[in-house]
Amino acid sequence: MDKEHDSENKRHFSRIAMDSTVRLLCDSSAAQEAKLIDISLKGALFTQPDNWTGQTGDACRIEVQLGSTDTIIRMEGSIAHAEKGHLGFHCEHIDLKSISHLKRLIELNLGDESVLERELTELVVPGN
């Protein structure tokens, strides 16, 4: 995928700023925690753990606990980029329960259901 197309895709998904902890589980290292910066239907951005030794492209799973509840958003994917102390995570799979929680979170933050519906359509039918 070229940079122009990638930038275009990024604009289709609203990022929700969050002050939360993300648990990062990669095949290349033990589970680590980082500070979540933002999350979207296509991925997340978080701080790079101090002792992180992974690389761009590593397959990982992330878990984001919402507040003090038992609600957890789980995503599977890969590290898309690592720069300036941040890791960008690209979501390749999210279970139905997690996407329901994320959808509600986005809905509450955007305040515009039509934007959310457009983003969900883009997620399901790329290039539409």
URTA-V964343 format. One line per field, one symbol per residue. phi: phi as a letter, one per 20 degrees, with the letter a starting at -180 (. if undefined). A space follows every 10 residues. Layout:
phi=???
This chain:
phi=.effffffff fecfedfbdb ddedcdfebf gcdbefdbbb fdrbcbfegg dfcfcgnffb cccdeeleee fcedcdrbfe bcblmcdedd fdbbffffff ffgfffgfee mcffffffff fffecgne
